Amino acid sequence: MNFYDTNISILKEKHKINLIDQTINTGNYRILKNNQGIYTGMVRKNENWIYIDYEDRRIKEFGENIKSGKRTIIVIGFGLGNCISKLLNNIGNSDFIVLENDIQMMNCALAIRDLSEVLNDNRIKLEICYNSSDINEILENNIKSIFFTSALDVIICPGYNEAHNEFTNTAIECIKKAFNNSIVNKDTMQVMSNDILKALFDNIPYIVKSSCANQLKDVFCGKTAVIVSSGPSLSKNLHILKEYNDKAVIITSARNVNYMSSEGIVPHLVCMIDHGDIVYDFLKDSFDKGLYFVSTEHANNKAIKNIENFNMFCTVLFHEFVSKITEREYEKFPSISSVAHLSTILAVYMGCKNVIFIGQDLAYTDNKSHDDFSGAKWGADLSNRDDLFYVEGNYNDRVLTDISLQNFRQWLEDYIYNNKEVRFINCTEGGAKIKGTCIAELRKTLDQLCMENINANEIIKNTFNNKIKFDKYRVIHQIMKLEEEITLIKSKYEEGIELCKIIYEFNKGNIKTDVNKVVQQFSEIDKVSEGKTYINSLINIIAVVPLKTIMQDTNLIENLSDSPRQRGIKYAKRNQAVCKLYIESMNKILELIHECIEELKNIS
């Protein structure tokens, strides 16, 4: 029987994988079959034959001992499908992400047996990848699976660590990073999600009147930028920057503005990403100093009100929404977690060929979180913290850091890796080592790279002088159209609640109905918002954390031991809770829209 054509068809249809090369290198790959009809793969490496996807008691034990609850299981290596087939029977409704880098072994698996049941399983996402960039992109695309999981398990297909050691290690490092990011993002969203959305809508009257950061594209081609961060070591070398004030593009955050002013240094750009009033507090004495700003769409509104003629907006979280209501195509910047990230992106976006970091400790240098002069005049109390660990330092063998600072650092390392045409130089006098940067002294570096004036302030001033023409009634019309769309989506989820009630009553034995038809009707509800990122981004920012709570509630998750009716009851209760959450989220958004429209009517 020709299993290959059937398997390859499913692979293409469901997993969007098109294996063009169907040949198998028989010199380096073999397939064995035992008396029970079980296949084992073999791959040749350095003249040795390594068994792949063989019988391994650890896989069996994991499958037998796996606990109930929403989990994400990442398998490194599809192999011949043996390992995955065994696990599928034990993972309930958990997600299954399979990372495969060996096309030859995949072809062997597709040729020897019918894998349609495995490949068609809706819990499985099979991904072909070869390097860290591929893996990071896959994990980013599957971030919801990771975010909503109560536990993350990584399984290595038997033999893969020996046959593909470099790929396996790379995958594990990428997975660690993705999971750590999901923890930090969850904590951030839990505290800030409603405030972030309110800041966005409060800023809309200013966004429509302001330029977008696209105008900064390549304005400093070939120049050098200095990113001034507020790490504990900043005061050790910030003063050096004064004599090079117009020989480099100086970019910093609100936190450092007053300190830099006291040293006689004027930044060319001040970046703002935070929605909290602390940003306003840092800047309230500097609004009349002629500074220029680049802000995210959700930056602090009190500060935005005071800099409207000296500010450009960039989009990070709500790119599609802002582009739609303004009818302007903003440059979509990568997701960021810190002002230093935005500063670095801007430096590269403006065409700088050298980017220098100072105060970028990303560690608790001298037991501090920030420099004494940068608006945080106290040390970090590390005595009672159990979440700290050591990493390699710039000048010390090791320095203390935490998961949040590590995520900031790893973001920079990934960004540096993906921008090899730019030279990144770390002149921070302390802190953690950032891969991809050269460690150097600030004065020597500036002497080498910044010998002539570049008229940075004049260039920035001219760029910001471009006035934006806008039609407020056109913007209001766009927002009202979105209001109508959200109202329609909300009505569908209200219908969803009623459908869930029917499914619940059927499974309780209280009514008779064609439950399959009702379930099918319910499954159509999400289609009303499908592809509408400009709306979904607003809903998700509010709903994502409480949604995780629902998806992890053991009383709402189907188990393998549940009867069909028990599963139906849990299905109904879980989805009813989700519908209610989405409706509540949309009510909040509609309230913000109404307030925003009234504000827009008053602008001139």
Steps between C-alpha positions, in 0.01 A plus 500: 500500500627851415489674837726781384250678274232499770738621770656768281156630406401544867834661575443755227132561574503518879855598593584708190818296446588416142781244481640545151796265536355148532827312456659321793875475540524127565871533571430700816150384596361156580171365630477188719186302578472262797283191545212709638498716187650803678732715291823660623706752305876516465708798391869502421717757677880504494507141370283385793136389476264662750158352578206743463155482663570169667310349794591713803351428841531871596246593233265233632545619860436862402180401321379294795578766761385811316263706713168636384467866415575727208861442396725569207729217395781584262661203330840543338499259207207326333714194429284222359198613702535226767570731793219739405247220444559374855468843656184595313295254701598671825498876443125572519424837336853635537693654212773311321771694308745283305829649377666305217824578317567168326306485171660167407373333818161661446485351151582158646214534749253603231594208277483204740156529664168679513545807722167662412359464852805670652531772236127579506484535878394858577722511807816471290691776324788363294768753407810472280788712630877511473639780721421735788327754273262231371433369850443848649252582225313173559484561875385859441220371275403248768533741791136451603562130553795582723324788678189302588681191619518405867817306429750473217665166427782438254546149362796403283421223254728205588830530315458861391736645758775271373424541129413872503666635813548859379137531386373346824701739719393799290135399527521460878654848542232656279224322695640622832500857369144477367366356825680762712359774277149361543540517880619861491232599248229336711611693809509824301157448344347400833593835651488738205267380224203731574729800556685436174175498303375816670830674419459401135153655470602808700786550253293470181422876480876561505594208274281631217670842520858374531755370253590133500854376553522395133639848435817407689589225253871523404542863612835410661642255247851389591510695829554385858228484765543486877221331696498637856331262745455543874691198627698518826829580324379800297667767716841340441525631145198714406698824551731401213212538255477880545784589263353273230144634531469586132739242363266207565124444511411480870185307590372446853192451721295741710669371815840641396402843367560702820824321583634554148402867520700536822802367310444746215383231256195548278356181347384521139213258558318395816307172474183424695320166521353488852142603572558575871512850649859449610596596142325836547675549835840448336421755228286768666795740539623442144199564277627851415855396410440434131548124520372266230317177576403169343214328682310177468126522445436411867754731669399716797223738398587778748845523342361473146275803560805712579715403200251485214703729273825318571392138482477223243310178555603147415280193529585185691193334656220650293654553157201387292250695713694829484572461128131437432353796687763746375510351149879527521736205468726510803827311507433191709779470755574168675348426840703669771530479877714801585586854391848375408340266247313785331814718509701226331234443234492873425878523472504224239185633329666840461790334320770515768784259425640507855286469813666561837342394831571669833319430827369177347588282801208253482620385841508617861840665488601619849170367637302763306229487237564851361765768525475726807452810285243364256186538708546193724701610801493175685664163475312184409425289808622163381525333841160329497478417131526141384461571127854626435774317316844566358598564138828589331602862553675759284782551749411250772492125468137505605230752595157467661192533283139378485264358240365840396845650439607180328206528261597860423854383426392207285275730296802720429713199411241377251463847350878538468525157337239600241673831419853388420563800273504722812788507748379487861747617766442458873670779694309426821747494790354195670197278459427189296672406176282546191579249226583660168642821649862614520603610849692827489579821691264785420754778444721293270197387302364853460844629399515239225145529369381852579756750374272747319179683578199339332241776563277244668281755674438694177412182311258391773343848513442507124352150506254595773396817317292303250142579594228239467167581340210306645122493475361434847157413363654237276678352804176505700327325210768227498465447875121484475533231232718303742237553768241339271730204431567445871128520577434231237775276640360550850152392385646176361657416837167575667351239265789274603392514864152379404646216291720395795191487721335260253813279488511499881132408543531223240792341680320530834217299343245782532422552130518318169667669203740439214803591712747451215317768303510735800874439549553570130307828534715596796822421314403760238497788750873578492482549124330837546827649629736284295780704342394823673827562682411867546214389728643179646809684629270718713301206634804284569683761706212491751392137471826309472581460872148413626469271196806313622327448837198350325711275278690368804196436719505124565123504548460615139759282325400167351695197623548163335305338784194722447185353349368661178234688699755623755714628216198674348419672830857625541508612136182702550606659830849588375380660178220684675761654733713597197202665328416699814862614528509618139172687543631676814820590314306644206279702734813664642629573149166649392503726807851621409391557140209721611732710718754524218243621247395781735864605542557495125202731444675766710844497336608755244 
